[in-house]
Amino acid sequence: MGGAFAKHLLAAGFEVAGFDPDSRRRAELKRRGGRPLASAAAVAAPASVIITSLPSVAAVEAAFFGRDGIAAKARRSTIVIEASTLPLGVKLDVRDRCAKKGITVLDCPISGTGAQAAGKDISVYASGDRAAVKRCGAIFAGMARSTHYCGAYGNGSKLKYVANLLVTIHNVSAAEGIVMGIKSGLDAKLLYKVIRDGAGTSRMFEVRGPMMVNGDYAKATMKAELYKKDIDIIEKFAADLHCPTPLFEASKPFYAAALAQGRGRQDTASVCAVLEQMAGVKRRRSVRSKT
């Protein structure tokens, strides 16, 4: 996600500096015309607006509050656009700890896959201080298709949990339909073309359907092993609310099966391969990723 943000912001004329612990990502930023720096603190020191896109709670703690983290060097009045998908309690903790240093954090998770981010086909769920969100309007426009102001801090994450709950279900439903069609003797490409144009389509059918049709999940827009974090977050959020999520619960075992089959580094569309195996569908498949 961060690389896609940087690419679009550079194209929109922004000066972009960034840090990633992966040297390949820093080299990619340099090739695109950005300035790779040695730490999150080095990025924060001169910045008025910072965007964070982080994969885990541990990464959040290091990026914000580690010795070379954002809080160590960011100036008062700095705005942080926190774009990660994280437990709500973690988001609130980051906001409160940064506020003590005069740093304004916005809760701004992203709706869309990595491939959609690369094509600027994502939506920002911006929540928090309205004035700060307004100040970042040009940045949001530079990196995303649309931005929604969602109100109080934390609303962005709550909406992202709802969105990802639906993604979890729709991804499995797309795979289920495709596998049934293939087993019935339909040509997979014909199936995708026709269903995509009718009432049965969904955004996940459109985005992940081509991978399922080709049986190739190697170019992951969301790795199954990483998406498990999102599933765990939704599960706990719903449990804390005492809110039933029967279709979500019914979908979870297929993601667990994909991981058990060694598909952790493949795209979450690989739930289709799980269903194919259950259905006894025989066709050429992608090589399993090692985990």
NUVO-537856 format. One line per 8 residues: number of its first residue (from 1); their letters; for each residue y, x, z of N, C-alpha, C. Coordinates in steps of 0.05 Angstrom, whole numbers, plus 5000, padded with zeros to 4 digits. Example, Ala and Ser with C-alpha at 12.3 -4.5 7.8 and 13.67 -1.06 7.14 Angstrom:
# NUVO-537856
1> as> 4886 5264 5156 4910 5246 5156 4934 5264 5156 | 4955 5257 5142 4979 5273 5143 5001 5258 5157;
//
This chain:
# NUVO-537856
1> mggafakh> 4976 5017 5000 5000 5000 5000 5025 5017 5000 | 5026 5038 5017 5050 5054 5020 5057 5067 4993 | 5037 5077 4979 5042 5090 4953 5054 5070 4933 | 5044 5045 4934 5055 5025 4916 5084 5018 4923 | 5089 5016 4949 5117 5010 4957 5135 5032 4947 | 5127 5057 4951 5143 5080 4943 5148 5080 4913 | 5128 5075 4898 5130 5074 4868 5151 5054 4859 | 5150 5030 4870 5169 5009 4861 5197 5014 4872;
9> llaagfev> 5199 5024 4896 5226 5030 4907 5239 5053 4892 | 5224 5073 4884 5235 5094 4867 5245 5083 4840 | 5228 5066 4829 5236 5054 4803 5261 5037 4805 | 5265 5025 4829 5288 5008 4834 5313 5024 4841 | 5310 5051 4843 5334 5068 4847 5338 5077 4876 | 5319 5071 4893 5322 5080 4921 5313 5109 4925 | 5325 5122 4944 5316 5149 4952 5293 5144 4971 | 5270 5156 4966 5246 5151 4982 5235 5178 4993;
17> agfdpdsr> 5233 5179 5019 5218 5202 5031 5195 5189 5047 | 5173 5204 5050 5150 5193 5063 5132 5213 5075 | 5114 5203 5092 5093 5220 5104 5067 5205 5104 | 5046 5219 5097 5019 5209 5099 5002 5233 5108 | 4983 5229 5126 4966 5252 5135 4949 5263 5112 | 4945 5247 5091 4929 5255 5068 4947 5271 5049 | 4941 5296 5045 4958 5313 5028 4959 5303 4999 | 4938 5290 4990 4937 5279 4963 4958 5257 4960;
25> rraelkrr> 4962 5242 4980 4983 5221 4979 5011 5233 4979 | 5014 5254 4994 5040 5267 4994 5046 5279 4966 | 5026 5291 4954 5029 5302 4927 5035 5281 4907 | 5023 5258 4910 5028 5235 4892 5057 5226 4895 | 5067 5225 4919 5095 5217 4923 5114 5237 4910 | 5108 5262 4912 5124 5282 4899 5124 5279 4869 | 5101 5274 4857 5099 5270 4828 5116 5247 4819 | 5118 5227 4836 5133 5203 4828 5163 5206 4832;
33> ggrplasa> 5171 5229 4844 5200 5234 4848 5210 5230 4876 | 5191 5224 4895 5199 5221 4923 5197 5248 4937 | 5204 5247 4963 5204 5272 4979 5183 5269 5001 | 5161 5283 4998 5141 5284 5020 5151 5301 5043 | 5148 5291 5067 5156 5306 5091 5133 5311 5109 | 5137 5328 5129 5115 5339 5145 5106 5321 5168 | 5121 5300 5174 5113 5282 5196 5128 5256 5195 | 5119 5237 5211 5134 5211 5213 5161 5216 5225;
41> aavaapas> 5163 5234 5244 5188 5241 5256 5208 5252 5236 | 5198 5268 5218 5216 5280 5197 5226 5258 5179 | 5210 5238 5173 5219 5215 5157 5240 5199 5172 | 5235 5195 5198 5252 5177 5213 5280 5189 5218 | 5282 5215 5221 5307 5227 5230 5331 5219 5214 | 5330 5220 5187 5354 5213 5171 5354 5184 5162 | 5333 5169 5167 5330 5143 5154 5344 5121 5168 | 5354 5102 5152 5365 5077 5164 5344 5055 5164;
49> viitslps> 5326 5056 5144 5304 5037 5143 5278 5052 5138 | 5257 5045 5153 5231 5058 5151 5211 5035 5146 | 5191 5041 5128 5169 5022 5124 5144 5035 5134 | 5128 5021 5150 5103 5031 5159 5080 5013 5149 | 5059 5026 5139 5036 5011 5129 5012 5027 5140 | 4999 5018 5161 4980 5034 5176 4953 5020 5179 | 4931 5035 5179 4904 5024 5177 4891 5016 5204 | 4903 5025 5226 4889 5020 5252 4908 5021 5275;
57> vaaveaaf> 4899 5012 5298 4916 5013 5322 4921 5042 5330 | 4901 5059 5327 4904 5088 5333 4926 5100 5316 | 4926 5093 5290 4946 5104 5272 4974 5094 5279 | 4976 5069 5289 5002 5059 5298 5013 5075 5321 | 4995 5080 5340 5004 5095 5364 5014 5123 5356 | 4999 5136 5338 5007 5163 5330 5033 5162 5313 | 5035 5143 5295 5058 5142 5277 5084 5135 5291 | 5082 5118 5311 5106 5109 5326 5111 5126 5350;
65> fgrdgiaa> 5091 5132 5366 5096 5143 5393 5083 5170 5398 | 5071 5182 5377 5060 5209 5380 5082 5230 5382 | 5075 5254 5387 5094 5275 5390 5112 5278 5365 | 5101 5273 5342 5116 5275 5317 5119 5247 5305 | 5122 5227 5322 5124 5199 5313 5152 5190 5309 | 5154 5166 5299 5180 5154 5292 5199 5153 5316 | 5189 5144 5339 5206 5140 5362 5218 5166 5372 | 5206 5189 5365 5216 5214 5375 5242 5222 5361;
73> karrstiv> 5247 5213 5337 5270 5222 5322 5288 5200 5310 | 5278 5176 5309 5294 5154 5297 5320 5150 5311 | 5341 5144 5297 5367 5139 5309 5369 5110 5319 | 5386 5105 5337 5391 5078 5346 5402 5062 5322 | 5395 5037 5320 5401 5019 5298 5383 5022 5274 | 5364 5041 5274 5344 5043 5253 5327 5017 5252 | 5321 5008 5228 5303 4985 5224 5276 4995 5214 | 5255 4985 5226 5228 4991 5217 5215 4966 5206;
81> ieastlpl> 5208 4966 5181 5193 4944 5168 5163 4950 5173 | 5151 4936 5192 5123 4942 5199 5106 4923 5182 | 5092 4935 5162 5078 4919 5142 5048 4918 5146 | 5038 4929 5167 5009 4930 5172 4998 4903 5181 | 4972 4900 5178 4958 4877 5190 4945 4887 5216 | 4956 4877 5239 4948 4887 5265 4946 4863 5285 | 4932 4867 5307 4932 4846 5328 4961 4840 5337 | 4966 4815 5343 4993 4807 5350 5003 4822 5375;
89> gvkldvrd> 4985 4827 5394 4993 4841 5418 5003 4869 5412 | 4991 4882 5392 5000 4909 5384 5027 4908 5371 | 5032 4888 5354 5058 4885 5342 5080 4881 5363 | 5074 4864 5382 5094 4859 5403 5099 4884 5420 | 5079 4899 5426 5082 4923 5441 5099 4943 5426 | 5094 4946 5400 5111 4965 5384 5140 4956 5384 | 5145 4930 5381 5172 4920 5381 5186 4926 5407 | 5172 4921 5430 5185 4924 5456 5190 4953 5463;
97> rcakkgit> 5171 4970 5456 5175 4999 5463 5197 5011 5445 | 5198 5003 5420 5219 5013 5403 5247 5003 5410 | 5248 4978 5420 5273 4966 5428 5287 4982 5450 | 5271 4994 5467 5282 5010 5489 5297 5034 5478 | 5291 5042 5454 5304 5065 5441 5325 5056 5420 | 5330 5030 5420 5350 5020 5401 5340 5016 5373 | 5314 5017 5369 5302 5014 5342 5293 4985 5339 | 5301 4973 5317 5293 4945 5311 5269 4945 5293;
105> vldcpisg> 5247 4932 5303 5223 4930 5287 5220 4901 5277 | 5214 4899 5251 5209 4873 5239 5179 4871 5233 | 5168 4847 5238 5140 4842 5233 5138 4831 5204 | 5128 4847 5186 5129 4840 5157 5103 4846 5143 | 5081 4833 5150 5056 4838 5136 5058 4829 5107 | 5039 4840 5091 5040 4835 5062 5016 4817 5054 | 5022 4798 5037 5000 4782 5025 4995 4793 4997 | 4971 4803 4993 4963 4814 4968 4945 4838 4971;
113> tgaqaagk> 4930 4844 4950 4912 4867 4950 4927 4893 4942 | 4913 4915 4944 4925 4940 4935 4931 4940 4906 | 4914 4927 4890 4919 4925 4861 4943 4908 4856 | 4946 4886 4871 4970 4869 4868 4995 4885 4876 | 4993 4901 4897 5016 4917 4906 5024 4936 4884 | 5004 4948 4871 5010 4966 4849 5025 4953 4826 | 5020 4927 4822 5034 4912 4801 5058 4896 4811 | 5066 4902 4836 5088 4888 4849 5084 4858 4851;
121> disvyasg> 5058 4850 4854 5051 4822 4856 5043 4815 4884 | 5061 4821 4903 5055 4815 4931 5078 4799 4943 | 5072 4787 4966 5093 4772 4980 5096 4783 5008 | 5120 4785 5018 5126 4795 5045 5131 4771 5063 | 5117 4771 5086 5121 4751 5107 5139 4764 5128 | 5165 4762 5125 5184 4776 5142 5191 4759 5166 | 5188 4771 5190 5195 4757 5215 5209 4776 5234 | 5226 4764 5251 5241 4780 5269 5271 4775 5266;
129> draavkrc> 5287 4794 5274 5316 4790 5274 5326 4783 5245 | 5339 4760 5243 5347 4750 5216 5367 4769 5203 | 5386 4779 5218 5406 4797 5206 5393 4822 5196 | 5373 4833 5210 5359 4857 5201 5343 4851 5176 | 5330 4828 5175 5315 4821 5151 5334 4819 5127 | 5358 4807 5131 5378 4805 5110 5387 4832 5100 | 5391 4851 5119 5399 4878 5111 5378 4891 5093 | 5353 4883 5096 5331 4895 5081 5325 4880 5055;
137> gaifagma> 5341 4860 5048 5335 4843 5026 5331 4858 5000 | 5348 4878 4994 5345 4893 4969 5319 4910 4969 | 5311 4919 4992 5286 4935 4994 5262 4917 4989 | 5262 4893 5001 5240 4874 4996 5239 4867 4967 | 5262 4862 4954 5262 4855 4926 5252 4878 4909 | 5257 4903 4918 5248 4926 4903 5218 4931 4903 | 5204 4920 4924 5176 4927 4927 5157 4903 4924 | 5168 4878 4923 5151 4854 4924 5161 4833 4905;
145> rsthycga> 5142 4815 4897 5148 4793 4880 5165 4772 4895 | 5159 4768 4921 5174 4748 4936 5175 4756 4965 | 5195 4746 4979 5197 4750 5008 5203 4723 5021 | 5189 4718 5043 5193 4693 5058 5203 4701 5086 | 5226 4690 5094 5235 4694 5122 5220 4673 5139 | 5205 4682 5158 5186 4665 5173 5194 4659 5201 | 5219 4668 5209 5228 4661 5236 5223 4683 5256 | 5215 4674 5280 5212 4692 5303 5192 4714 5298;
153> ygngsklk> 5198 4737 5310 5180 4760 5308 5151 4751 5315 | 5132 4759 5298 5104 4752 5303 5095 4730 5285 | 5113 4713 5275 5106 4692 5256 5094 4703 5230 | 5104 4726 5222 5094 4739 5198 5064 4745 5201 | 5057 4756 5224 5029 4763 5229 5012 4738 5231 | 5022 4717 5244 5006 4692 5246 5001 4681 5219 | 5020 4681 5201 5017 4672 5174 4997 4689 5159 | 4998 4715 5164 4979 4733 5151 4951 4728 5160;
161> yvanllvt> 4947 4721 5185 4920 4714 5194 4910 4689 5180 | 4927 4670 5176 4919 4646 5161 4912 4653 5133 | 4929 4669 5120 4924 4678 5092 4898 4693 5090 | 4893 4711 5109 4868 4727 5107 4843 4710 5114 | 4846 4690 5131 4824 4672 5136 4816 4658 5110 | 4836 4649 5095 4831 4636 5069 4819 4656 5049 | 4830 4680 5048 4819 4701 5030 4790 4706 5036 | 4783 4708 5062 4755 4713 5070 4737 4691 5059;
169> ihnvsaae> 4745 4666 5061 4729 4644 5052 4729 4643 5021 | 4752 4645 5009 4754 4642 4980 4739 4664 4965 | 4739 4688 4976 4724 4710 4964 4695 4704 4963 | 4684 4693 4985 4655 4686 4985 4650 4662 4967 | 4668 4642 4967 4664 4619 4950 4665 4626 4920 | 4682 4645 4913 4683 4655 4885 4656 4668 4878 | 4646 4685 4896 4620 4698 4891 4598 4678 4889 | 4598 4658 4906 4577 4637 4906 4576 4622 4880;
177> givmgiks> 4600 4615 4870 4601 4601 4844 4592 4618 4821 | 4600 4643 4821 4593 4661 4799 4563 4667 4799 | 4551 4671 4823 4522 4676 4824 4507 4651 4815 | 4515 4627 4823 4501 4603 4814 4503 4601 4784 | 4526 4607 4773 4529 4605 4744 4512 4625 4729 | 4511 4650 4739 4494 4671 4726 4465 4663 4728 | 4456 4653 4751 4428 4646 4755 4420 4623 4736 | 4439 4606 4730 4433 4583 4713 4431 4591 4683;
185> gldaklly> 4439 4616 4677 4437 4626 4650 4464 4627 4636 | 4486 4620 4650 4512 4622 4637 4520 4652 4634 | 4535 4657 4613 4548 4683 4609 4570 4686 4629 | 4570 4708 4644 4589 4712 4666 4618 4712 4656 | 4623 4725 4633 4650 4726 4623 4660 4698 4615 | 4642 4683 4602 4649 4655 4595 4655 4639 4620 | 4638 4642 4640 4642 4628 4666 4670 4634 4677 | 4677 4660 4678 4702 4668 4690 4725 4656 4674;
193> kvirdgag> 4724 4657 4648 4746 4647 4631 4750 4617 4634 | 4729 4602 4635 4731 4573 4636 4739 4564 4664 | 4726 4574 4685 4732 4565 4712 4760 4574 4720 | 4769 4597 4711 4796 4606 4718 4818 4587 4707 | 4811 4572 4686 4831 4555 4674 4829 4526 4684 | 4813 4521 4705 4810 4494 4714 4815 4491 4744 | 4808 4468 4754 4814 4461 4782 4798 4478 4802 | 4776 4490 4794 4760 4505 4812 4769 4533 4818;
201> tsrmfevr> 4790 4541 4805 4799 4569 4808 4813 4573 4836 | 4816 4598 4843 4831 4606 4867 4842 4634 4861 | 4861 4642 4878 4873 4669 4873 4852 4690 4876 | 4833 4687 4894 4812 4707 4897 4792 4706 4874 | 4787 4682 4863 4770 4681 4839 4784 4696 4816 | 4810 4693 4813 4824 4706 4792 4826 4736 4796 | 4831 4745 4821 4835 4774 4826 4808 4789 4828 | 4789 4777 4841 4763 4791 4846 4741 4782 4827;
209> gpmmvngd> 4745 4761 4813 4725 4751 4794 4717 4772 4774 | 4736 4787 4762 4727 4807 4742 4708 4828 4753 | 4712 4836 4778 4693 4855 4790 4666 4842 4793 | 4665 4817 4801 4640 4803 4805 4626 4799 4778 | 4641 4793 4757 4630 4789 4730 4617 4815 4721 | 4630 4837 4726 4621 4863 4716 4601 4876 4735 | 4599 4866 4760 4581 4877 4780 4589 4905 4787 | 4615 4911 4787 4625 4938 4792 4647 4936 4813;
217> yakatmka> 4641 4947 4837 4659 4944 4860 4671 4971 4869 | 4668 4992 4852 4675 5019 4861 4705 5023 4864 | 4721 5011 4847 4750 5014 4848 4761 4993 4868 | 4759 4999 4893 4765 4980 4914 4795 4975 4917 | 4803 4949 4916 4830 4942 4923 4832 4936 4953 | 4809 4930 4966 4807 4929 4995 4778 4936 5001 | 4774 4958 5014 4747 4967 5021 4735 4949 5042 | 4709 4943 5039 4696 4925 5058 4697 4936 5086;
225> elykkdid> 4695 4962 5090 4696 4974 5117 4723 4971 5130 | 4744 4971 5114 4771 4967 5124 4777 4938 5130 | 4766 4921 5113 4771 4892 5117 4758 4881 5142 | 4738 4895 5152 4725 4887 5177 4746 4885 5199 | 4765 4903 5199 4787 4902 5219 4802 4876 5217 | 4808 4867 5193 4822 4841 5190 4805 4818 5199 | 4779 4818 5193 4761 4797 5202 4761 4796 5232 | 4759 4819 5245 4758 4820 5275 4784 4810 5287;
233> iiekfaad> 4807 4816 5274 4833 4806 5284 4834 4776 5283 | 4826 4764 5260 4826 4735 5257 4808 4722 5277 | 4784 4733 5280 4764 4722 5298 4776 4720 5327 | 4788 4742 5336 4799 4742 5363 4823 4723 5366 | 4840 4722 5345 4864 4705 5345 4855 4676 5348 | 4835 4668 5332 4825 4640 5332 4812 4634 5359 | 4797 4653 5369 4783 4649 5395 4803 4645 5418 | 4825 4662 5417 4845 4659 5438 4859 4632 5437;
241> lhcptplf> 4861 4621 5413 4873 4594 5409 4854 4571 5414 | 4828 4578 5418 4807 4558 5420 4807 4540 5396 | 4811 4552 5372 4813 4538 5347 4787 4541 5331 | 4774 4520 5323 4749 4523 5307 4755 4533 5279 | 4739 4551 5269 4742 4562 5242 4714 4563 5229 | 4702 4539 5223 4674 4539 5215 4668 4553 5188 | 4686 4550 5169 4681 4562 5142 4685 4592 5144 | 4705 4601 5160 4708 4630 5165 4683 4642 5178;
249> easkpfya> 4673 4628 5198 4649 4638 5212 4625 4639 5193 | 4623 4619 5175 4601 4619 5156 4603 4641 5135 | 4628 4651 5131 4632 4672 5111 4627 4700 5122 | 4631 4704 5148 4629 4730 5160 4602 4745 5155 | 4579 4731 5156 4554 4746 5153 4551 4760 5126 | 4565 4750 5105 4562 4763 5079 4577 4789 5078 | 4599 4791 5093 4613 4817 5095 4597 4836 5111 | 4585 4826 5133 4567 4844 5149 4544 4854 5133;
257> aalaqgrg> 4533 4837 5116 4511 4845 5099 4519 4866 5078 | 4543 4863 5068 4553 4884 5049 4555 4911 5062 | 4565 4911 5087 4566 4936 5102 4538 4947 5107 | 4519 4930 5115 4492 4938 5120 4478 4949 5096 | 4487 4941 5072 4475 4951 5047 4488 4976 5038 | 4507 4987 5054 4520 5012 5046 4543 5009 5028 | 4556 4985 5028 4578 4979 5010 4605 4981 5023 | 4607 4996 5045 4631 4997 5060 4655 5007 5045;
265> rqdtasvc> 4651 5026 5026 4673 5037 5010 4677 5021 4984 | 4661 5001 4980 4666 4984 4956 4685 4962 4963 | 4695 4948 4942 4713 4926 4946 4699 4903 4960 | 4714 4886 4974 4702 4863 4988 4689 4844 4968 | 4696 4846 4942 4683 4830 4922 4653 4835 4921 | 4644 4857 4934 4615 4863 4935 4598 4843 4950 | 4611 4824 4963 4595 4802 4975 4580 4787 4953 | 4589 4790 4928 4575 4778 4905 4548 4791 4902;
273> avleqmag> 4547 4817 4905 4521 4831 4903 4502 4822 4925 | 4512 4816 4949 4496 4806 4970 4483 4779 4962 | 4500 4761 4951 4490 4735 4943 4471 4737 4920 | 4476 4755 4902 4457 4760 4879 4430 4767 4890 | 4429 4785 4909 4404 4793 4920 4389 4770 4933 | 4404 4754 4948 4392 4730 4961 4382 4710 4940 | 4396 4708 4918 4389 4689 4897 4367 4700 4878 | 4360 4725 4880 4341 4737 4863 4351 4742 4835;
281> vkrrrsvr> 4377 4745 4832 4390 4750 4806 4386 4780 4800 | 4376 4785 4775 4371 4813 4767 4390 4820 4744 | 4407 4840 4749 4424 4850 4728 4433 4878 4736 | 4446 4892 4717 4455 4919 4723 4477 4918 4744 | 4475 4935 4764 4494 4935 4786 4507 4962 4788 | 4530 4963 4802 4544 4988 4807 4528 5004 4828 | 4532 5030 4827 4519 5048 4846 4532 5043 4873 | 4515 5043 4894 4526 5038 4920 4543 5061 4930;
289> skt> 4565 5054 4943 4582 5075 4954 4569 5086 4980 | 4573 5111 4986 4564 5123 5011 4584 5118 5032 | 4575 5113 5056 4593 5109 5079 4589 5131 5099;
//
